[in-house]
Amino acid sequence: MGRALIRMDRVRKQFAGGTLAVADMSVTIGEGDFVALLGPSGCGKSTALRMIAGLLPVTAGTIAIEAGAGRSEQDLGFVFQEPTLMPWTTVFDNVFLPLRLAGRSREEARPRVDAALAEVGLSRFATAYPRQLSGGMKMRVSIARALVTRPRILLMDEPFAALDEMTRMKLNNDVLRLWAEHGLTVVFVTHSVFESVYLANRVLVMAARPGRVVGDLRIEAPWPRDDGFRADPAYVAQASHVSDTLRATLDGADIDH
C-alpha cells in the first residue's frame, strides 16, 4: 500500500427514517490501491462509496482525502451502476460535461475528450447518441466521462452488474488497464466474489445491519492480470478464501429471507 490517500475514521451513517446503514467504519486506502467493497445487498457498500465521494453526508466520524499537490481539477471520478447518460446529446458531449461544468470551452476540451474516448475504444462513436449504443458501450462512455478530468481516485458502484458475462470480463480488463496506465486509486463496489478477486489487491468484506467491515483480505496475485489468471489455481484458491469469509458473514448476519 502506498501513502494513505483515503481515511475513514469511525464513520457512521443513519438515515432520517432511522435506518443505520453504516456503523463505525474505519478504513485506510493507500495511493495506488485497487480496493473492492464486497458484501450482500443492503450492507452499506454503496452508501460508503457515496460518503467517500461527498454525495452523502456522514452522521458521525470523518472521511479525509489527502490533498494532491498543486492540483486544481476534480480529484474524484464516479461511475454509477447505471450509465446516467444524457439521452438528448452525443457521446462526445456526455464525456465533455464535467469539463463544461468546470468552465472549459468545447474547443479547449476537445483533445481531452478525444483522448478519453480513445482510451475506452469509442473514438468512432463520438457523434452517436446513447440510444444507438449497447449496454457495454454506454458504460464505457460513463467511464470516459469519469476519467476526462484526470482524477486520482476512481469510485465505481457495481458498474458491470447488469451486463452479460463476456462484456463484464472485457470491461474488467479495461478497468485494470486504465488503473495501471493512469496510476489511479480505485474503490470498486461489487457483490461478485470472482470479480473482486480478479480486480483488487484488497477485498474489504462487509456485513449488513449495520454495515461494517469484517474482513480486509489481501489478494496475493501478480500483475498484470489477464484472462489466463481466471484459470489459475491461485485465483480459485483466493476466491474460495474470500467466499468463505463472506459466507461466515452471511451466516452470522441478521438477514431477512
C-alpha atoms as one frame of an Amber mdcrd trajectory, in Angstrom:
protein
   0.000   0.000   0.000   1.285   3.472  -0.884   0.897   6.526   1.305  -2.545
   6.877   2.880  -4.880   8.628   0.453  -8.359   7.971   1.885  -9.054   7.654
   5.598 -12.419   6.692   7.072 -12.408   7.028  10.856 -15.358   5.543  12.778
 -17.775   6.610  10.083 -21.456   6.195  10.815 -24.438   6.804   8.536 -28.002
   6.823   9.830 -30.817   7.908   7.523 -33.745  10.069   8.553 -36.080   7.088
   8.870 -33.805   5.596  11.498 -32.016   3.002   9.356 -28.400   2.595  10.445
 -26.649   1.898   7.136 -23.003   2.062   8.226 -21.571   1.848  11.739 -18.056
   2.626  12.965 -16.361   2.020   9.617 -12.623   2.678   9.807 -10.596   2.054
   6.652  -7.340   3.414   5.245  -6.828   3.168   1.479  -3.379   3.745   0.081
  -2.389   5.583  -3.062  -2.482   3.175  -5.992  -4.661   0.611  -4.208  -7.426
  -1.218  -6.033  -9.918  -1.941  -3.263 -13.108  -3.954  -3.713 -16.009  -3.445
  -1.306 -17.741  -6.825  -1.258 -20.915  -7.809   0.501 -24.596  -8.697   0.223
 -27.271  -6.270  -0.898 -28.082  -3.746   1.806 -24.729  -3.962   3.597 -23.855
  -0.305   3.051 -21.286  -0.688   0.241 -22.826   1.962  -1.983 -23.547   4.209
   0.992 -19.887   4.083   1.997 -18.810   4.869  -1.562 -21.157   7.845  -1.790
 -19.853   9.201   1.507 -16.276   8.986   0.197 -17.439  10.899  -2.890 -19.147
  13.547  -0.786 -22.536  12.678  -2.280 -23.871  11.749   1.165 -23.010  13.438
   4.462 -21.704  11.312   7.321 -23.729  11.144  10.522 -20.631  10.745  12.661
 -16.932  10.151  12.194 -14.701  11.619   9.500 -13.572  10.940   5.946 -10.345
  12.592   4.840  -8.768  12.554   1.397  -5.126  13.542   1.161  -4.762  16.683
  -0.932  -2.907  16.394  -4.229  -0.016  18.818  -4.574  -0.770  21.640  -6.983
  -3.965  20.114  -8.285  -6.864  22.301  -9.325  -9.106  19.786 -11.091 -11.565
  17.288  -9.741  -9.768  14.557  -7.811 -12.662  12.087  -7.806 -14.291  10.306
 -10.723 -17.520   8.383 -10.056 -19.055   5.604 -12.172 -22.613   4.688 -11.150
 -24.485   1.402 -11.533 -26.353   2.896 -14.474 -24.503   4.913 -17.129 -26.665
   8.006 -16.355 -26.059   9.490 -19.799 -27.988  12.438 -21.208 -30.067  10.809
 -23.977 -30.592  14.034 -25.922 -26.920  14.668 -26.660 -23.966  12.886 -28.243
 -21.310  10.644 -26.742 -18.798  13.497 -27.113 -20.989  15.933 -25.209 -21.717
  13.402 -22.469 -17.990  12.996 -21.861 -17.416  16.747 -22.216 -19.962  17.540
 -19.468 -17.606  17.625 -16.424 -15.176  19.902 -18.268 -18.017  22.143 -19.428
 -19.218  22.456 -15.845 -15.652  23.353 -14.872 -15.718  26.252 -17.345 -13.763
  24.718 -20.218 -14.761  25.656 -23.753 -15.663  22.914 -26.205 -12.581  23.508
 -28.353 -10.284  23.721 -25.364 -11.653  20.414 -24.044 -11.717  18.573 -27.373
  -8.237  16.957 -27.094  -9.050  15.742 -23.581 -12.436  14.312 -24.608 -10.989
  12.677 -27.725  -8.253  11.066 -25.630 -10.774   9.735 -23.075 -12.908   8.218
 -25.822  -9.853   6.623 -27.423  -8.909   5.040 -24.094 -12.239   3.221 -23.903
 -12.342   2.315 -27.606 -15.140   4.668 -28.621 -13.425   7.186 -30.901 -15.676
   6.198 -33.814 -18.813   6.808 -31.755 -18.224  10.408 -30.681 -21.211  11.642
 -32.684 -23.519   8.752 -31.744 -26.391   9.095 -29.266 -26.856   6.831 -26.219
 -29.863   5.104 -27.800 -27.540   3.808 -30.518 -25.166   2.124 -28.079 -25.116
  -1.272 -26.389 -25.118  -1.538 -22.607 -21.379  -2.137 -22.524 -20.702   0.847
 -24.774 -22.832   3.103 -22.581 -20.779   2.040 -19.581 -17.586   2.823 -21.495
 -18.930   6.343 -22.077 -19.580   6.640 -18.353 -16.010   5.545 -17.586 -14.609
   8.019 -20.135 -16.656  10.800 -18.525 -15.272   9.879 -15.094 -11.685   9.901
 -16.388 -11.824  13.046 -18.520 -11.000  15.245 -15.518  -7.911  13.102 -14.863
  -8.807  12.239 -11.270  -6.505  10.488  -8.826  -9.368   8.439  -7.374 -11.957
   6.427  -9.310 -15.065   5.262  -7.437 -17.165   2.585  -9.140 -20.543   1.414
  -7.827 -21.291  -2.057  -9.271 -20.853  -0.678 -12.789 -20.984  -4.023 -14.595
 -23.704  -5.828 -12.627 -26.314  -5.549 -15.401 -24.020  -6.652 -18.248 -23.564
 -10.091 -19.772 -20.604 -12.145 -18.592 -18.404 -11.689 -21.656 -18.873  -7.904
 -21.691 -18.255  -7.779 -17.965 -14.970  -9.693 -18.294 -13.787  -7.411 -21.097
 -14.600  -4.295 -19.072 -12.833  -5.765 -16.031  -9.687  -5.987 -18.167 -10.183
  -2.442 -19.434 -10.514  -1.075 -15.898  -7.313  -2.829 -14.819  -5.510  -1.363
 -17.826  -6.769   2.163 -17.074  -5.908   1.778 -13.380  -2.325   0.879 -14.277
  -1.904   3.451 -17.065  -3.236   6.367 -15.024  -1.842   5.382 -11.627  -5.353
   5.519 -10.202  -6.604   4.599  -6.775  -9.821   2.618  -7.300 -12.617   1.738
  -4.887 -14.948  -0.734  -6.602 -18.263  -1.917  -5.147 -19.350  -5.423  -6.164
 -21.367  -8.377  -4.900 -19.321 -10.826  -7.018 -16.579 -12.745  -5.222 -14.884
 -13.659  -8.510 -14.926 -10.084  -9.784 -13.472  -8.769  -6.526 -10.593 -11.256
  -6.568  -9.836 -10.672 -10.240  -9.663  -6.900  -9.908  -8.466  -5.977  -6.455
  -5.317  -6.109  -4.404  -7.521  -5.750  -1.297 -11.053  -7.030  -0.699 -12.991
  -5.435   2.137 -15.776  -7.813   3.139 -18.773  -6.032   4.644 -21.519  -7.343
   6.886 -25.025  -5.947   6.960 -27.193  -4.368   9.605 -25.378  -2.230  10.327
 -22.827  -2.096   7.524 -19.264  -2.617   8.718 -16.007  -4.126   7.505 -15.453
  -7.626   8.888 -12.575  -8.716   6.677  -9.649  -6.939   4.982  -8.158  -9.548
   2.675  -5.015  -9.106   0.605  -5.157 -10.682  -2.851  -1.690 -12.084  -3.435
  -1.505 -12.395  -7.205   0.938 -10.929  -9.712   0.266  -8.115 -12.156  -0.755
  -7.701 -14.852  -3.748  -9.998 -14.592  -5.454 -11.280 -17.705  -7.936 -13.959
 -18.717  -5.328 -16.636 -18.032  -5.451 -15.706 -14.360  -9.065 -16.843 -14.209
  -7.919 -20.431 -14.832  -5.006 -20.217 -12.384  -5.327 -22.391  -9.254  -4.173
 -19.374  -7.223  -7.213 -17.429  -8.423  -9.553 -20.244  -7.443  -7.888 -20.534
  -4.021  -8.125 -16.795  -3.374 -11.776 -16.744  -4.455 -12.524 -19.680  -2.166
 -10.953 -17.862   0.796 -12.918 -14.680   0.111 -16.096 -16.707  -0.396 -15.606
 -18.451   2.959 -15.220 -15.077   4.691 -18.354 -13.745   3.023 -20.300 -16.896
   3.852 -19.335 -16.641   7.519 -20.583 -13.054   7.463 -23.906 -14.114   5.974
 -24.304 -16.998   8.409 -23.819 -14.637  11.328 -25.855 -11.724   9.990 -29.432
 -10.859  10.828 -30.827 -11.023   7.292 -34.441 -11.318   6.256 -35.047 -14.190
   3.815
